[in-house]
Amino acid sequence: MTEPTVGSDSAGMETRIRFDEGTSEWVVSGLKRYASNASKADVYIVWGVTDPYVPL
């Protein structure tokens, strides 16, 4: 969940996830860091925001 500019503050998360109607795929835009043992993983879980304007 950690990002370069907000650390692990999930309320300030900047990574965005949107659905592309043209390709029918989810697009992830952002940066993460400190992915321990990422080179050994078979599965990745990525946290992001789909609509930053929806109140929690």
C-alpha distance matrix in Angstrom:
0.0 3.8 6.5 10.2 11.8 9.9 8.1 6.0 8.4 7.3 10.9 10.8 8.2 10.4 9.4 12.4 13.7 17.5 20.3 23.0 26.3 28.2 26.4 25.1 21.7 18.1 17.0 13.4 13.6 11.1 9.7 6.8 7.9 8.7 8.8 11.6 14.5 13.3 17.0 18.1 15.9 17.7 14.9 11.4 9.0 7.1 5.8 8.3 11.3 14.7 17.0 16.1 19.7 19.6 19.7 17.7
3.8 0.0 3.8 6.9 8.9 7.4 5.0 4.4 7.6 8.2 11.5 10.5 8.5 10.2 10.2 13.7 15.8 19.5 22.6 25.0 28.5 30.1 28.5 27.6 24.1 20.6 18.8 15.0 14.3 11.1 8.7 5.8 5.7 6.8 8.5 11.2 14.7 13.7 17.2 18.9 17.4 19.7 17.4 13.9 12.2 10.1 9.2 10.7 13.5 17.0 18.9 17.5 21.0 21.5 21.4 19.7
6.5 3.8 0.0 3.8 5.7 5.6 5.0 6.6 8.5 9.2 11.6 9.4 7.3 7.8 8.2 12.0 14.6 18.2 21.5 23.5 27.2 28.6 27.2 26.7 23.3 19.8 17.5 13.7 12.0 8.4 6.1 4.6 5.7 8.5 10.4 13.6 16.8 15.3 18.4 20.7 19.3 21.4 19.2 15.5 14.1 11.2 10.2 10.5 12.8 16.3 17.9 16.1 19.7 20.9 21.1 20.1
10.2 6.9 3.8 0.0 3.8 6.0 5.9 9.0 10.7 12.3 14.1 11.2 10.0 9.6 10.6 14.3 17.3 20.7 24.0 25.6 29.3 30.5 29.2 29.1 25.7 22.4 19.6 15.9 13.6 9.8 7.0 6.7 6.6 9.4 12.1 15.0 18.1 16.9 19.6 22.2 21.4 23.8 22.0 18.4 17.4 14.6 13.9 13.8 15.8 19.2 20.4 18.4 21.9 23.5 23.7 23.0
11.8 8.9 5.7 3.8 0.0 3.8 6.0 9.3 9.6 11.5 12.3 9.0 8.8 8.5 10.8 14.2 17.6 20.7 24.4 26.0 29.6 30.9 30.1 30.0 26.8 23.4 20.6 17.0 14.4 10.8 9.2 9.7 10.2 12.9 15.5 18.5 21.7 20.5 23.3 25.8 24.8 27.0 24.8 21.1 19.7 16.5 15.0 14.2 15.4 18.7 19.3 16.7 19.8 21.7 21.7 21.3
9.9 7.4 5.6 6.0 3.8 0.0 3.8 6.3 5.8 8.1 9.0 6.1 6.7 8.0 10.6 13.9 17.1 20.4 24.1 26.2 29.7 31.4 30.6 30.0 26.8 23.2 20.9 17.4 15.3 11.9 10.7 10.2 10.9 13.0 15.5 18.2 21.7 20.7 23.9 25.9 24.6 26.7 24.2 20.5 18.5 15.6 13.4 12.8 13.8 17.5 17.9 15.2 18.2 19.6 19.1 18.3
8.1 5.0 5.0 5.9 6.0 3.8 0.0 3.8 5.6 8.3 10.5 8.7 8.5 10.4 12.0 15.6 18.4 22.0 25.4 27.7 31.2 33.0 31.7 31.0 27.6 24.0 21.9 18.2 16.6 13.1 11.0 9.3 8.9 10.0 12.8 15.1 18.7 18.2 21.5 23.3 22.2 24.6 22.4 18.8 17.0 14.7 12.9 13.5 15.3 19.0 20.0 17.7 20.9 21.8 21.2 19.8
6.0 4.4 6.6 9.0 9.3 6.3 3.8 0.0 3.8 5.8 8.8 8.5 8.1 11.0 12.1 15.4 17.7 21.3 24.6 27.3 30.6 32.6 31.3 30.1 26.8 23.1 21.6 18.0 17.1 14.0 12.3 10.0 9.9 10.4 12.4 14.5 18.1 17.7 21.3 22.5 20.9 23.2 20.7 17.2 15.0 13.0 10.9 12.1 14.0 17.8 19.0 16.9 20.1 20.4 19.5 17.5
8.4 7.6 8.5 10.7 9.6 5.8 5.6 3.8 0.0 3.8 5.5 5.6 6.6 10.0 12.0 14.8 17.3 20.7 24.1 27.0 30.1 32.4 31.5 30.2 27.1 23.4 21.9 18.5 17.5 14.7 13.9 12.3 13.1 14.1 15.9 18.2 21.7 21.1 24.7 26.0 24.1 26.0 23.2 19.7 17.0 14.6 11.7 12.0 12.8 16.6 17.1 14.6 17.3 17.6 16.3 14.6
7.3 8.2 9.2 12.3 11.5 8.1 8.3 5.8 3.8 0.0 3.8 5.4 5.1 8.9 10.2 12.4 14.4 17.8 21.0 24.0 27.0 29.5 28.6 27.0 24.1 20.3 19.3 16.2 15.7 13.6 13.5 12.0 13.7 14.9 15.9 18.4 21.7 20.5 24.2 25.3 22.9 24.4 21.2 17.7 14.6 12.2 8.9 9.0 9.6 13.2 13.9 11.9 14.8 14.7 13.7 11.8
10.9 11.5 11.6 14.1 12.3 9.0 10.5 8.8 5.5 3.8 0.0 3.8 5.6 9.0 11.2 12.7 15.1 17.9 21.3 24.3 27.1 29.8 29.3 27.8 25.2 21.4 20.4 17.5 16.8 14.9 15.4 14.8 16.7 18.3 19.5 22.2 25.4 24.1 27.7 28.9 26.5 27.8 24.5 21.0 17.8 15.1 11.5 10.5 9.7 13.0 12.6 9.9 12.2 12.3 10.9 9.5
10.8 10.5 9.4 11.2 9.0 6.1 8.7 8.5 5.6 5.4 3.8 0.0 3.8 6.3 9.4 11.4 14.5 17.4 21.0 23.6 26.7 29.0 28.6 27.5 24.8 21.1 19.4 16.3 14.8 12.6 13.0 13.0 14.9 17.1 18.7 21.6 24.9 23.5 26.9 28.6 26.4 27.9 24.8 21.1 18.3 15.2 11.9 10.4 9.8 13.3 13.0 9.9 12.5 13.7 13.0 12.5
8.2 8.5 7.3 10.0 8.8 6.7 8.5 8.1 6.6 5.1 5.6 3.8 0.0 3.8 5.9 8.3 11.3 14.5 18.1 20.7 23.9 26.1 25.4 24.3 21.4 17.7 15.9 12.7 11.5 9.3 10.0 9.9 12.5 14.9 15.9 19.2 22.2 20.4 23.7 25.4 23.2 24.5 21.4 17.6 14.9 11.6 8.5 6.9 7.2 10.9 11.5 9.3 12.7 13.7 13.9 13.2
10.4 10.2 7.8 9.6 8.5 8.0 10.4 11.0 10.0 8.9 9.0 6.3 3.8 0.0 3.8 6.2 9.8 12.7 16.4 18.5 21.9 23.7 23.2 22.6 19.8 16.2 13.8 10.8 8.7 6.6 8.2 9.6 12.7 15.8 16.7 20.3 23.0 20.7 23.7 25.9 23.7 24.9 21.9 18.2 15.9 12.2 9.9 7.3 7.4 10.4 11.0 9.0 12.5 14.4 15.3 15.5
9.4 10.2 8.2 10.6 10.8 10.6 12.0 12.1 12.0 10.2 11.2 9.4 5.9 3.8 0.0 3.8 6.8 10.2 13.7 15.8 19.3 21.0 20.1 19.5 16.4 12.8 10.5 7.1 5.6 4.2 6.5 8.0 11.7 14.8 14.9 18.6 20.9 18.2 21.1 23.2 20.8 21.6 18.7 15.0 13.0 9.2 7.5 4.9 6.2 8.8 10.7 10.0 13.8 15.2 16.7 16.6
12.4 13.7 12.0 14.3 14.2 13.9 15.6 15.4 14.8 12.4 12.7 11.4 8.3 6.2 3.8 0.0 3.8 6.6 10.3 12.4 15.8 17.8 17.2 16.5 13.7 10.2 8.1 5.8 5.2 6.3 9.7 11.5 15.2 18.3 17.9 21.6 23.5 20.6 23.3 25.2 22.5 22.7 19.6 16.2 14.0 10.4 8.8 5.3 4.9 5.9 7.9 8.2 11.8 13.2 15.5 15.9
13.7 15.8 14.6 17.3 17.6 17.1 18.4 17.7 17.3 14.4 15.1 14.5 11.3 9.8 6.8 3.8 0.0 3.8 7.0 9.7 12.9 15.1 14.3 13.1 10.3 6.7 5.6 4.6 6.4 8.7 11.9 13.2 17.0 19.7 18.7 22.2 23.6 20.5 22.9 24.5 21.6 21.1 17.9 14.9 12.8 9.7 8.8 5.9 5.7 4.8 8.0 9.9 13.1 13.7 16.4 16.6
17.5 19.5 18.2 20.7 20.7 20.4 22.0 21.3 20.7 17.8 17.9 17.4 14.5 12.7 10.2 6.6 3.8 0.0 3.8 6.4 9.4 11.9 11.6 10.4 8.5 5.7 5.4 6.8 8.5 11.6 15.0 16.8 20.5 23.4 22.2 25.7 26.9 23.6 25.8 27.3 24.3 23.5 20.3 17.7 15.9 13.1 12.4 9.5 8.4 5.7 8.0 10.8 13.1 13.8 17.2 17.9
20.3 22.6 21.5 24.0 24.4 24.1 25.4 24.6 24.1 21.0 21.3 21.0 18.1 16.4 13.7 10.3 7.0 3.8 0.0 3.8 6.2 9.0 8.7 6.9 5.8 4.4 6.1 9.0 11.4 14.7 18.0 19.7 23.3 26.0 24.4 27.7 28.5 25.1 26.9 28.2 25.1 23.7 20.6 18.7 17.1 15.0 14.9 12.5 11.6 8.5 10.7 14.0 15.8 16.1 19.5 20.3
23.0 25.0 23.5 25.6 26.0 26.2 27.7 27.3 27.0 24.0 24.3 23.6 20.7 18.5 15.8 12.4 9.7 6.4 3.8 0.0 3.8 5.5 5.7 5.5 5.4 6.1 6.7 10.3 12.2 15.9 19.3 21.4 25.0 27.8 26.2 29.6 30.1 26.5 28.0 29.5 26.7 25.1 22.4 20.7 19.7 17.6 17.8 15.5 14.8 11.9 13.7 16.7 18.4 19.1 22.7 23.8
26.3 28.5 27.2 29.3 29.6 29.7 31.2 30.6 30.1 27.0 27.1 26.7 23.9 21.9 19.3 15.8 12.9 9.4 6.2 3.8 0.0 3.8 5.6 5.0 7.2 8.9 10.4 14.0 16.0 19.7 23.1 25.1 28.7 31.5 29.7 33.0 33.4 29.8 31.2 32.5 29.5 27.7 25.0 23.6 22.6 20.7 20.9 18.6 17.6 14.3 15.6 18.9 20.0 20.4 24.1 25.4
28.2 30.1 28.6 30.5 30.9 31.4 33.0 32.6 32.4 29.5 29.8 29.0 26.1 23.7 21.0 17.8 15.1 11.9 9.0 5.5 3.8 0.0 3.8 5.8 8.1 10.6 11.4 15.2 16.9 20.7 23.9 26.1 29.6 32.5 30.7 34.0 34.1 30.4 31.3 32.8 30.1 28.2 26.0 24.7 24.2 22.5 23.1 20.9 20.2 17.2 18.7 21.8 23.0 23.8 27.5 28.8
26.4 28.5 27.2 29.2 30.1 30.6 31.7 31.3 31.5 28.6 29.3 28.6 25.4 23.2 20.1 17.2 14.3 11.6 8.7 5.7 5.6 3.8 0.0 3.8 5.4 8.6 9.8 13.5 15.8 19.5 22.4 24.3 27.6 30.2 28.1 31.2 31.1 27.4 28.1 29.5 26.8 24.7 22.7 21.7 21.6 20.2 21.4 19.7 19.7 17.0 19.2 22.3 24.0 24.6 28.2 29.0
25.1 27.6 26.7 29.1 30.0 30.0 31.0 30.1 30.2 27.0 27.8 27.5 24.3 22.6 19.5 16.5 13.1 10.4 6.9 5.5 5.0 5.8 3.8 0.0 3.8 7.0 9.6 13.2 16.0 19.6 22.5 24.0 27.4 29.8 27.5 30.5 30.5 26.9 27.9 28.9 25.9 23.7 21.3 20.4 19.9 18.8 19.7 18.2 18.1 15.2 17.5 20.9 22.5 22.5 26.0 26.6
21.7 24.1 23.3 25.7 26.8 26.8 27.6 26.8 27.1 24.1 25.2 24.8 21.4 19.8 16.4 13.7 10.3 8.5 5.8 5.4 7.2 8.1 5.4 3.8 0.0 3.8 6.4 9.8 12.9 16.3 19.0 20.3 23.6 26.0 23.8 26.8 26.8 23.2 24.3 25.4 22.5 20.5 18.0 16.9 16.5 15.2 16.5 15.2 15.6 13.3 16.1 19.2 21.4 21.5 24.8 25.0
18.1 20.6 19.8 22.4 23.4 23.2 24.0 23.1 23.4 20.3 21.4 21.1 17.7 16.2 12.8 10.2 6.7 5.7 4.4 6.1 8.9 10.6 8.6 7.0 3.8 0.0 3.8 6.6 10.0 13.2 15.9 17.1 20.6 23.0 21.0 24.2 24.6 21.1 22.8 24.0 20.9 19.4 16.5 14.7 13.7 12.0 12.9 11.4 11.9 9.9 13.1 15.9 18.4 18.6 21.7 21.8
17.0 18.8 17.5 19.6 20.6 20.9 21.9 21.6 21.9 19.3 20.4 19.4 15.9 13.8 10.5 8.1 5.6 5.4 6.1 6.7 10.4 11.4 9.8 9.6 6.4 3.8 0.0 3.8 6.5 10.0 13.0 14.8 18.4 21.2 19.6 23.0 23.7 20.1 21.7 23.5 20.8 19.9 17.2 14.9 14.1 11.6 12.4 10.5 11.3 10.0 12.9 15.1 17.9 18.8 21.8 22.1
13.4 15.0 13.7 15.9 17.0 17.4 18.2 18.0 18.5 16.2 17.5 16.3 12.7 10.8 7.1 5.8 4.6 6.8 9.0 10.3 14.0 15.2 13.5 13.2 9.8 6.6 3.8 0.0 3.8 6.6 9.4 11.1 14.7 17.6 16.2 19.8 20.9 17.5 19.5 21.4 18.8 18.5 15.8 12.8 11.8 8.8 9.5 7.7 9.3 9.3 12.4 13.8 17.1 18.1 20.6 20.6
13.6 14.3 12.0 13.6 14.4 15.3 16.6 17.1 17.5 15.7 16.8 14.8 11.5 8.7 5.6 5.2 6.4 8.5 11.4 12.2 16.0 16.9 15.8 16.0 12.9 10.0 6.5 3.8 0.0 3.8 7.3 10.0 13.7 17.0 16.5 20.3 21.7 18.4 20.4 22.9 20.7 21.0 18.4 15.2 14.3 10.8 10.9 8.6 9.8 10.5 12.8 13.3 16.7 18.3 20.7 21.0
11.1 11.1 8.4 9.8 10.8 11.9 13.1 14.0 14.7 13.6 14.9 12.6 9.3 6.6 4.2 6.3 8.7 11.6 14.7 15.9 19.7 20.7 19.5 19.6 16.3 13.2 10.0 6.6 3.8 0.0 3.8 6.9 10.4 14.0 14.0 17.9 19.8 16.8 19.2 21.8 19.9 20.8 18.4 14.9 13.8 10.2 10.1 8.3 10.1 12.1 14.1 13.6 17.3 19.0 20.7 20.7
9.7 8.7 6.1 7.0 9.2 10.7 11.0 12.3 13.9 13.5 15.4 13.0 10.0 8.2 6.5 9.7 11.9 15.0 18.0 19.3 23.1 23.9 22.4 22.5 19.0 15.9 13.0 9.4 7.3 3.8 0.0 3.8 6.8 10.5 11.0 14.8 16.9 14.3 16.7 19.5 18.1 19.6 17.6 14.0 13.4 10.2 10.5 10.0 12.6 15.1 17.2 16.4 20.1 21.7 22.9 22.5
6.8 5.8 4.6 6.7 9.7 10.2 9.3 10.0 12.3 12.0 14.8 13.0 9.9 9.6 8.0 11.5 13.2 16.8 19.7 21.4 25.1 26.1 24.3 24.0 20.3 17.1 14.8 11.1 10.0 6.9 3.8 0.0 3.8 7.1 7.6 11.3 13.8 11.6 14.5 16.9 15.5 17.5 15.5 11.8 11.2 8.5 9.1 10.0 13.1 16.0 18.4 17.6 21.4 22.4 23.2 22.2
7.9 5.7 5.7 6.6 10.2 10.9 8.9 9.9 13.1 13.7 16.7 14.9 12.5 12.7 11.7 15.2 17.0 20.5 23.3 25.0 28.7 29.6 27.6 27.4 23.6 20.6 18.4 14.7 13.7 10.4 6.8 3.8 0.0 3.8 5.6 8.9 11.7 10.3 13.2 15.7 15.0 17.6 16.2 12.9 12.9 11.1 11.9 13.3 16.5 19.6 21.9 20.9 24.6 25.6 26.0 24.7
8.7 6.8 8.5 9.4 12.9 13.0 10.0 10.4 14.1 14.9 18.3 17.1 14.9 15.8 14.8 18.3 19.7 23.4 26.0 27.8 31.5 32.5 30.2 29.8 26.0 23.0 21.2 17.6 17.0 14.0 10.5 7.1 3.8 0.0 3.8 5.7 9.1 8.9 11.9 13.9 13.6 16.7 15.7 12.9 13.1 12.3 13.4 15.6 19.0 22.1 24.6 23.6 27.3 27.9 28.0 26.2
8.8 8.5 10.4 12.1 15.5 15.5 12.8 12.4 15.9 15.9 19.5 18.7 15.9 16.7 14.9 17.9 18.7 22.2 24.4 26.2 29.7 30.7 28.1 27.5 23.8 21.0 19.6 16.2 16.5 14.0 11.0 7.6 5.6 3.8 0.0 3.8 6.4 5.5 8.9 10.6 9.9 13.0 12.0 9.4 10.3 10.3 12.2 14.9 18.6 21.3 24.2 23.8 27.6 27.8 28.3 26.4
11.6 11.2 13.6 15.0 18.5 18.2 15.1 14.5 18.2 18.4 22.2 21.6 19.2 20.3 18.6 21.6 22.2 25.7 27.7 29.6 33.0 34.0 31.2 30.5 26.8 24.2 23.0 19.8 20.3 17.9 14.8 11.3 8.9 5.7 3.8 0.0 3.8 5.4 8.4 9.1 9.3 12.9 12.7 11.1 12.4 13.2 15.2 18.3 21.9 24.7 27.6 27.2 30.9 31.0 31.2 29.0
14.5 14.7 16.8 18.1 21.7 21.7 18.7 18.1 21.7 21.7 25.4 24.9 22.2 23.0 20.9 23.5 23.6 26.9 28.5 30.1 33.4 34.1 31.1 30.5 26.8 24.6 23.7 20.9 21.7 19.8 16.9 13.8 11.7 9.1 6.4 3.8 0.0 3.8 5.4 5.5 6.7 10.5 11.4 10.8 13.1 14.6 17.3 20.4 24.1 26.5 29.7 29.7 33.4 33.4 33.9 31.7
13.3 13.7 15.3 16.9 20.5 20.7 18.2 17.7 21.1 20.5 24.1 23.5 20.4 20.7 18.2 20.6 20.5 23.6 25.1 26.5 29.8 30.4 27.4 26.9 23.2 21.1 20.1 17.5 18.4 16.8 14.3 11.6 10.3 8.9 5.5 5.4 3.8 0.0 3.8 5.4 5.3 8.6 9.1 8.1 10.8 12.0 15.1 17.9 21.6 23.7 27.0 27.3 31.1 31.1 32.0 30.1
17.0 17.2 18.4 19.6 23.3 23.9 21.5 21.3 24.7 24.2 27.7 26.9 23.7 23.7 21.1 23.3 22.9 25.8 26.9 28.0 31.2 31.3 28.1 27.9 24.3 22.8 21.7 19.5 20.4 19.2 16.7 14.5 13.2 11.9 8.9 8.4 5.4 3.8 0.0 3.8 5.8 8.6 10.4 10.5 13.8 15.1 18.4 21.0 24.7 26.5 30.0 30.4 34.2 34.4 35.4 33.7
18.1 18.9 20.7 22.2 25.8 25.9 23.3 22.5 26.0 25.3 28.9 28.6 25.4 25.9 23.2 25.2 24.5 27.3 28.2 29.5 32.5 32.8 29.5 28.9 25.4 24.0 23.5 21.4 22.9 21.8 19.5 16.9 15.7 13.9 10.6 9.1 5.5 5.4 3.8 0.0 3.8 6.8 9.3 10.5 13.8 16.0 19.3 22.3 26.0 27.8 31.3 31.9 35.6 35.4 36.4 34.3
15.9 17.4 19.3 21.4 24.8 24.6 22.2 20.9 24.1 22.9 26.5 26.4 23.2 23.7 20.8 22.5 21.6 24.3 25.1 26.7 29.5 30.1 26.8 25.9 22.5 20.9 20.8 18.8 20.7 19.9 18.1 15.5 15.0 13.6 9.9 9.3 6.7 5.3 5.8 3.8 0.0 3.8 5.6 7.0 10.3 12.9 16.3 19.4 23.1 24.6 28.2 29.1 32.7 32.3 33.3 31.2
17.7 19.7 21.4 23.8 27.0 26.7 24.6 23.2 26.0 24.4 27.8 27.9 24.5 24.9 21.6 22.7 21.1 23.5 23.7 25.1 27.7 28.2 24.7 23.7 20.5 19.4 19.9 18.5 21.0 20.8 19.6 17.5 17.6 16.7 13.0 12.9 10.5 8.6 8.6 6.8 3.8 0.0 3.8 7.0 10.4 13.3 16.9 19.7 23.2 24.2 27.9 29.3 32.8 32.1 33.5 31.5
14.9 17.4 19.2 22.0 24.8 24.2 22.4 20.7 23.2 21.2 24.5 24.8 21.4 21.9 18.7 19.6 17.9 20.3 20.6 22.4 25.0 26.0 22.7 21.3 18.0 16.5 17.2 15.8 18.4 18.4 17.6 15.5 16.2 15.7 12.0 12.7 11.4 9.1 10.4 9.3 5.6 3.8 0.0 3.8 6.8 9.9 13.4 16.3 19.7 20.6 24.4 25.8 29.2 28.4 29.7 27.7
11.4 13.9 15.5 18.4 21.1 20.5 18.8 17.2 19.7 17.7 21.0 21.1 17.6 18.2 15.0 16.2 14.9 17.7 18.7 20.7 23.6 24.7 21.7 20.4 16.9 14.7 14.9 12.8 15.2 14.9 14.0 11.8 12.9 12.9 9.4 11.1 10.8 8.1 10.5 10.5 7.0 7.0 3.8 0.0 3.8 6.4 9.9 12.9 16.4 17.7 21.4 22.5 26.0 25.5 26.7 24.8
9.0 12.2 14.1 17.4 19.7 18.5 17.0 15.0 17.0 14.6 17.8 18.3 14.9 15.9 13.0 14.0 12.8 15.9 17.1 19.7 22.6 24.2 21.6 19.9 16.5 13.7 14.1 11.8 14.3 13.8 13.4 11.2 12.9 13.1 10.3 12.4 13.1 10.8 13.8 13.8 10.3 10.4 6.8 3.8 0.0 3.8 6.7 9.9 13.4 14.9 18.4 19.4 22.8 22.1 23.1 21.1
7.1 10.1 11.2 14.6 16.5 15.6 14.7 13.0 14.6 12.2 15.1 15.2 11.6 12.2 9.2 10.4 9.7 13.1 15.0 17.6 20.7 22.5 20.2 18.8 15.2 12.0 11.6 8.8 10.8 10.2 10.2 8.5 11.1 12.3 10.3 13.2 14.6 12.0 15.1 16.0 12.9 13.3 9.9 6.4 3.8 0.0 3.8 6.5 10.2 12.0 15.4 16.2 19.8 19.5 20.7 19.1
5.8 9.2 10.2 13.9 15.0 13.4 12.9 10.9 11.7 8.9 11.5 11.9 8.5 9.9 7.5 8.8 8.8 12.4 14.9 17.8 20.9 23.1 21.4 19.7 16.5 12.9 12.4 9.5 10.9 10.1 10.5 9.1 11.9 13.4 12.2 15.2 17.3 15.1 18.4 19.3 16.3 16.9 13.4 9.9 6.7 3.8 0.0 3.8 7.2 9.8 12.7 13.1 16.6 16.2 17.1 15.5
8.3 10.7 10.5 13.8 14.2 12.8 13.5 12.1 12.0 9.0 10.5 10.4 6.9 7.3 4.9 5.3 5.9 9.5 12.5 15.5 18.6 20.9 19.7 18.2 15.2 11.4 10.5 7.7 8.6 8.3 10.0 10.0 13.3 15.6 14.9 18.3 20.4 17.9 21.0 22.3 19.4 19.7 16.3 12.9 9.9 6.5 3.8 0.0 3.8 6.6 9.4 9.7 13.3 13.4 14.9 14.0
11.3 13.5 12.8 15.8 15.4 13.8 15.3 14.0 12.8 9.6 9.7 9.8 7.2 7.4 6.2 4.9 5.7 8.4 11.6 14.8 17.6 20.2 19.7 18.1 15.6 11.9 11.3 9.3 9.8 10.1 12.6 13.1 16.5 19.0 18.6 21.9 24.1 21.6 24.7 26.0 23.1 23.2 19.7 16.4 13.4 10.2 7.2 3.8 0.0 3.8 5.7 6.1 9.6 9.8 11.6 11.4
14.7 17.0 16.3 19.2 18.7 17.5 19.0 17.8 16.6 13.2 13.0 13.3 10.9 10.4 8.8 5.9 4.8 5.7 8.5 11.9 14.3 17.2 17.0 15.2 13.3 9.9 10.0 9.3 10.5 12.1 15.1 16.0 19.6 22.1 21.3 24.7 26.5 23.7 26.5 27.8 24.6 24.2 20.6 17.7 14.9 12.0 9.8 6.6 3.8 0.0 3.8 6.5 9.1 9.1 11.9 12.3
17.0 18.9 17.9 20.4 19.3 17.9 20.0 19.0 17.1 13.9 12.6 13.0 11.5 11.0 10.7 7.9 8.0 8.0 10.7 13.7 15.6 18.7 19.2 17.5 16.1 13.1 12.9 12.4 12.8 14.1 17.2 18.4 21.9 24.6 24.2 27.6 29.7 27.0 30.0 31.3 28.2 27.9 24.4 21.4 18.4 15.4 12.7 9.4 5.7 3.8 0.0 3.8 5.5 5.9 9.2 10.7
16.1 17.5 16.1 18.4 16.7 15.2 17.7 16.9 14.6 11.9 9.9 9.9 9.3 9.0 10.0 8.2 9.9 10.8 14.0 16.7 18.9 21.8 22.3 20.9 19.2 15.9 15.1 13.8 13.3 13.6 16.4 17.6 20.9 23.6 23.8 27.2 29.7 27.3 30.4 31.9 29.1 29.3 25.8 22.5 19.4 16.2 13.1 9.7 6.1 6.5 3.8 0.0 3.8 5.7 7.9 9.6
19.7 21.0 19.7 21.9 19.8 18.2 20.9 20.1 17.3 14.8 12.2 12.5 12.7 12.5 13.8 11.8 13.1 13.1 15.8 18.4 20.0 23.0 24.0 22.5 21.4 18.4 17.9 17.1 16.7 17.3 20.1 21.4 24.6 27.3 27.6 30.9 33.4 31.1 34.2 35.6 32.7 32.8 29.2 26.0 22.8 19.8 16.6 13.3 9.6 9.1 5.5 3.8 0.0 3.8 6.2 9.2
19.6 21.5 20.9 23.5 21.7 19.6 21.8 20.4 17.6 14.7 12.3 13.7 13.7 14.4 15.2 13.2 13.7 13.8 16.1 19.1 20.4 23.8 24.6 22.5 21.5 18.6 18.8 18.1 18.3 19.0 21.7 22.4 25.6 27.9 27.8 31.0 33.4 31.1 34.4 35.4 32.3 32.1 28.4 25.5 22.1 19.5 16.2 13.4 9.8 9.1 5.9 5.7 3.8 0.0 3.9 6.5
19.7 21.4 21.1 23.7 21.7 19.1 21.2 19.5 16.3 13.7 10.9 13.0 13.9 15.3 16.7 15.5 16.4 17.2 19.5 22.7 24.1 27.5 28.2 26.0 24.8 21.7 21.8 20.6 20.7 20.7 22.9 23.2 26.0 28.0 28.3 31.2 33.9 32.0 35.4 36.4 33.3 33.5 29.7 26.7 23.1 20.7 17.1 14.9 11.6 11.9 9.2 7.9 6.2 3.9 0.0 3.8
17.7 19.7 20.1 23.0 21.3 18.3 19.8 17.5 14.6 11.8 9.5 12.5 13.2 15.5 16.6 15.9 16.6 17.9 20.3 23.8 25.4 28.8 29.0 26.6 25.0 21.8 22.1 20.6 21.0 20.7 22.5 22.2 24.7 26.2 26.4 29.0 31.7 30.1 33.7 34.3 31.2 31.5 27.7 24.8 21.1 19.1 15.5 14.0 11.4 12.3 10.7 9.6 9.2 6.5 3.8 0.0
